[in-house]
């Protein structure tokens, strides 16, 4: 039996496999892996017991719960409205469509501090949206947990739209028409024809939006109120710990958030692999 030989496809423009692969490893090691390894190494000095004791401090536990629970809610809301936005931008032609499509990417380009100040001004007690909501419904948005939710929905929406939009573009409308001619209702067409191919993209966008929301800082601190045990997020606690020269506490919180982010990225990869496998069997 002849030994197995590896063959690498040689591109026509980029350099060969060896220099490209070496540059990739160098970049990944210096920019990504080395800083994260330093963080994990610093946190390992605390031990599992030290990490657990810091994570279970009442203020830290409240901050972690606030960040992760509201991020989960924001990502779930983004899935619904992001899908609707992607569907409208893909399936319909109307005046101002290009402008609306470009506005979807605004949270990517807008500095987070600017977004936070703008949202606080709009949803504040005297803001354009905040004043009517407070007067008519007694609903206070800014400087509460609802303000955090609004900010995280704002920063996470583009991830859903841009993840689902290419799948909708490749989706064949003839499948919907065939189901309709066979007597299927619109509801059944959606659940049996439209949703299954879009589900991997929706789950991927959900994981991306959730991971982005967990680490959000700039757009949240201006609208959250930053009240301990109420509207204080985990990234802000890291800054507070650093200002108090509590480097062990800041490292512990950062490591916990890193672990959850890693799990979110792992989930994204598993979802993408499942989606490719599923589409391959269709």
N, C-alpha and C positions, 0 to 999 in steps of 0.2 A: 504493500500500500504506500503510495507516494505521499510525502509530507504535504500538509496543507500550506498553500502560499497565499499571502495577502496581496491583493491588488487594489490600488487606489486610483480612482479616476483623476486624470490630470486635467485641470481646467486650462482654458486657453489664455486667460488674462491674468488671473491671480498667480502668485508664486506657487512652487511645489508644495507637497504635503508637509515635508519636514520643517521648512521655515514658517509656514503658516500655522502649523500645529504648535511649534515652539513659541511663537509670538502669542498665540491664544493662551497657552499655559502661563506664560510670563505675565500677561495682562491680568488674567484671572487671579493669579497668585498675589500680585502686588496690590491690585486695586480692590479685590473682593475678599479673597480667602485670608490674607495676612491680617487685615484689621479685625475681621470676625474671629479669627483664631486667637488674637490677642485678647479680645473681649471674653471669649470662653475660658481662656487660660487664667485670666484675672478672676473670673467668677468661680473657677474650680477650687481656688484657695478657700472659698467659703464652705465648700462641701454641700451636700444635698440638704443637710440639716440647717445650715445657714441660709441657703436660698429659700427653704420652706418657711423659716421663721420670719424672714423679711417679707416674703410674699403674703404671709398671713397677718401681717400688721394691719390693724383696722383701716388706717388711711390708705395704705398701699392696696389692700384687697378691694376697698371701695373704688379706687382709681382704676384698677385692672378690670373690675366688673363693669364700670362705666364705659371704658374704652371698648371692650369686647362685645358687650351686650348691645350698645348703640351702634357699633360698627356692623354687627350682624343684622340689626333692623334696617339700617341704611342700605346695606347691600341687597336685602330682600326687596325693599321698595324700588331700588334702582333697577332690579331685574324686570319688574312690571313696566315701569315707565320707559326704561331704556329699550325694551323690546318694542313698545308702541312707537317710540321715536324712530328706531331703526326701520320699522315696517313702513311708516309714513314716508321717510326720506328715500326709501328704496322703491316702493311700489307706486308712488304718486308723483305727478309733475304739477307744480303750482308756482305762482310768482313768489320770489324770495326764498325758494328752496335752497339755492346755493349759499345764501347768507345764513340760513338756519343751520345748514349742514356744517358750515365753518364755525358757527357759534357753539356747536357741541364740543369742539376742542378747546374752548376758552379756558376751562379749568386747568388744562395742561400748560398753557402759556402764561396764565395770570399768576403773578406772585401770590403765594398763599396769604401773606399778611394783607395784601390789597383785597383779596376775597373776603377775609375775615372782617375787615373794617367795613366793606360794602354791605355784607350781610347784617352786621350789627346795626348799621344805619338804617337799613330797610326794615328790619324786624324789631328794632328797639321800641320802647314805649311811645315814642313820638315819630316813629318811622312810617314810611308810606304803607307798608303792610302791617307793621306792628300795632299802630294806633287803632285802625278799624277792628283788628282781631281782639284787642284788649277791650275796646268799648262795646262791641257787639256781643262778643262771646266770653269775655273775661279771660281770654287765652293769652298768656304771656310767653313769648317765644325767646327773645334775647335774654341772655344771662340765666338760662335754665337748661335742663337736659334736652328740651326740645330744640334749643338753639344749636346744641351739638349735633343733633340729628339732621337739622337743615344743612349745616356745614358739610357733614359727611355725605349726605345725598348729593350735594353740589359737586364735590370732588370725585365721587365714584361713578356718576352717570356716564361719562365718556367711555369708561372701560366696557360697560355693557353694550353701548351702541356700536362701538368700533369692533367688538368681538362678534356680535351677531350680524352686523350689516353685510359682510362678505358672504355669509352663509345664505342669507335671504336673496342676495344677488344671484347666486348659483342655483337657487331653488327653482324648479320648473313649475310655472303656473298651470301647465297642462294637467299636472296631478290633481290640483284642486278642481279643475274643470271636469276631469274624468269622475272624481268622487261625487261632484254635484249632479252630473248626468245620471249617475246610478242611484240617485235619490237621497244621498246623505245630506243632513242638515248642516248649517254653517258651524254649529257647535261641534258636531261630530267630525267635520272636515278639519277643524282646528286641532282637536285632541288626537286624531288618528293619522292625519296626513301632514299637517304643518308642524306640530310641536315635536314629534320624535326626531326628525333631522336637526332641529334647532336646539334640542335639549343639551347636547355636549357643549355647544357654544354658550348657551345661557349659564350653565354651571361654571364654565371657565371664566366668563365675565363676572359672575357672582364671587368666585374666589379671588379674582384680581381686585374687584371693588372692596371686598372685605379686607384684604391685605393692605390695600392703600389707606383705607379708613383707620385701621388700627394704629398706624404710625403717623397719622396726620397731626400737625401741631399748629402751624401758623394760622390757618383759617379758623381754628377752633377757639384758641385762647381769647380772641377778641369778642366772641359771641357767647362763650360758655359761662362767664361769670366767675369761673375758677373757685367755686366754694367747696372747701374740703368736705368729703363724704357725700357731696351732692352732685356737683358738676365739675369735678377735677379729674382730668384725664391722665393716663399713665405717662405719656411723654412729658407732660408738665411736671409730674413727680420726679422724673429724672433730672430735670433742670433744677428743681427745688433741692434735691439731694446734693447736686453738685455745688449749689450756692452755699449749702451748709457744710461743705467739705466732707460729706458722707459718701466717699467714692465707692465703698462696699455696697451701700444701698442702691446707688445709681447703677452700678454694674449688675447687681442682682435683678433689678427691674428690667434693664436692657436685655439681659440674657433670657429672661422669661418671654419678653416680646419677640426676641430673635427666634426662640424655639417655636412659638406660635406662627411666626412668619414662614419659617422653614416648613412647618406642617402644611400651611396654606399653599406654598409653592409645590410641595409634593403632591397635594391634592390636585392642583392644576395639571401636573404632568400625568397623573393617573387618569384624570378625566379626558385629557387629550388623547392618550393612548387608547382608552375605551371607545372614544368617539371614532378614531380612525379604524379600529377593529370592527366596530359596529357598522360603519359605512362600507367597509370592505365586504361585509356579508350581505349587504343589500343588493 
